[in-house]
């Protein structure tokens, strides 16, 4: 039995991958779990985001131009925008002031991660900060219930296909599971053109707005 645990943010789980590959023993459990976390972390890195739902507290943003009224939060979809504030004072002695709740709102119910700020954002480096909850609910035990699980199927399917490709490549090469080091996998080698379309769909572009 596996002695390792898959993080709750993983894009698939051990049972799903084993079912996909018709594996009915525990011989490769540890290997599969390492691969699942490897591909999850790689897709997070490629897409510049975390997919699992989390709360981000006092996340700081810089605003490049005056008069801008749209803020792109780093994570999406946003389910709760708890607070938005701007910085007065100096970098060494900042004074953070909350925007009034009527001064901003989420665009498109938070799906885009965009916030419209009426009256504009304060221009400058590290001048705006936000506290919010964003990401998809992940609960594979209740994957058919949208109240518990909102992770898009194409992301889970992509993760499982990448893990499957890696496992099949190992079998073809005749390597032993015990010799695997998750850090050595070059996941980009397993991502084809159609997979890239999925990656691009969920990528957040870092920007100085």
RALINVEN-V641549 format. One record per backbone hydrogen bond with DSSP energy under -1.0 kcal/mol. CO is the residue of the C=O (numbers start at 1). NH is the residue of the N-H. Records with the same first field share a line. If there is no record, write none. Layout:
CO: NH + NH
//
This chain:
7: 10
13: 17
14: 18
15: 19
16: 20
17: 21
18: 23
26: 29
28: 32
29: 33
30: 34
31: 35
32: 36
33: 37
34: 38
35: 39
36: 40
37: 41
38: 42
39: 43
40: 44
41: 45
42: 46
43: 47
44: 49
47: 204
51: 136
54: 134
56: 132
59: 130
61: 127 + 128
63: 124
68: 121
69: 117
71: 115
77: 135
80: 133
83: 131
84: 99
85: 129
86: 97
88: 95
93: 90
95: 88
97: 86
100: 103
103: 118
105: 116
107: 110
108: 111
110: 78
113: 73
114: 107
115: 71
116: 105
117: 120
124: 63
127: 87
128: 61
129: 85
130: 59
131: 82 + 83
132: 56
133: 79 + 80
134: 54
136: 53
137: 150 + 151
139: 142
140: 143
142: 145
145: 148 + 149
152: 156
153: 157
154: 158
155: 159
156: 160
157: 161
158: 162
159: 163
160: 164
161: 165
162: 166
163: 167
164: 168
165: 169
166: 170
167: 171
168: 172
169: 173
170: 174 + 175
176: 179
177: 180
181: 184
185: 187
186: 189
187: 190
188: 191
192: 196
193: 197
194: 198
195: 199
196: 200
197: 201
198: 202
//
